[in-house]
Amino acid sequence: MSLCSVPVLTTRELIERYDAHAPRYTSYPTAAQFTPAVGAGDWAGWLSGAPLDQPVSLYLHIPFCKRLCWYCGCNTRAMNRAGVISSYVDLLLAEADLVLAKIDRPARVGSIHLGGGTPNMLSPDDLERLFDGLSARFDLSDCSEIAAELDPEVLTPEWIEAAGRIGLTRASLGVQDLSPRVQAAVNRPESFDTIRAAAEGLRAQGVTSLNLDLMYGLPLQTTADVVATLEQVTTLRPERIALFGYAHVPWMKPHQKLINDTDLPDAETRFEQSQTAAHYLACNGWRPIGLDHFALPHDTMAQAHRAGRLRRNFQGYTTDEAPVLIGLGASSISRTPRGFVQNHAKERDWRMAVEAGELPVARGVELTPRDTFVGEIIERLMCDFVVDVAAVAGRHRRDLDEVAGAWPLLDRFVRDRLIGIQGNLVVVTPLGRPFVRAVCAVFDPNAVGLQQKHGRVV
């Protein structure tokens, strides 16, 4: 039977066949494969030998929120005690000292990202004190991007002014959905006027790239809700929009048990929401970037995508090409060419380690040459939807036999028109793009055994 005579599957049939649990592939190996066997001693050794000919990137995790959103999958907690937050800043700088003592060389920084949690839970004074401390420790003369993930409900004019003084260039505002019914179902009330005021204030202080985080698959959410939210937020002309599917993993995030499972849209509805949103954004000027990002043509992410330089890390799609990422704070993940490490996720354990003068590493994974080979295959599929496996093998000096087991598993994707294969070139078709994580999992020998640690593909 020729491929042309094979019937095209319906959306429901594709979902039934391919909507399994799979990693988001923000790294390879994934965080689910990190182990306590890799710890502070390994991180210290990797830091001392880290390549510093290029600027490093800094990620600082702020694990505090004014409220706990029930959908959240991040490492955070509700906290409104100023003293606790201020002392956390002290320890971030103390951890930076511990890291620099192991590097034992001047370190230039190319970008800084504040994640969370809610970084604007820091007071304006603490924010400036943090950046004064970073400036005293690192060479920031080459720092071209300072980014922060912000909650508009907590964002004050005073904080925005402080952000202007530290040189904030990019901001992500959490929106999710503007339907009051959906917001009540996830404990995140928020008005469009609040979001608009935040966007206008940040731009007035020098933010040149604004990102809005939206979600589909939320409880009680309809496709009409998704479109109505887009109709409002696109009037702000954000340079980037991230459209994430809600991952319901209450066995990993107990607070998600506050969400009524029966209120969640089924897989077909989720798929409709994501595809309708993608179509709306494409028709209104935003270029699709990878699986779930969109950018205006002039934005640096769209430029990197066109040039084939888009990357993927723990913040999702990124333009950051730095070989070294230093994560500071509870649960932060760091990377060098040698591997990944993650700090203690519990803030108490992280504090105790730093106060004891120890690198607060809880677990990690050392990269093998095969890991870096497979990792590039997966990253290019996630970013470009196409990969020349032979070219990647050549760059890493690996034998194609190392991924020989993947090809038979790709046959069904070819048969269902989700990918095309030409020699060693794998091309994800437009039909297959929503299922690219399932394609990537074929190259990942650990994907099946770790399924329950990840959300579903659709």
Secondary structure by P-SEA (a helix, b strand, c coil): ccccccccccaaaaaacccccccccccccccccccccccaaaaaaaaaacccccbbbbbbbbccccccccccccbbbbbccaaaaaaaaaaaaaaaaaaaaaaccbbbbcbbbbbccccccccaaaaaaaaaaaaaccccccccbbbbbbccccccaaaaaaaaaacccbbbbbbccccaaaaaaacbbbbaaaaaaaaaaaaaacccbbbbbbbcccccccaaaaaaaaaacccccccbbbbbccccccccccccccccccccccaaaaaaaaaaaaaaaaaabbbbcccbbbbccccaaaaaaaaccccccccccccccccbbbbcccccccccccccccccccaaaaaaaaaacccccccbbbbcaaaaaaaaaaaaaacccccaaaaaaaaaccccccaaaaaaaaaaaaaaccccccccbbbbccccccaaaaaaaaaccccccccccccccc
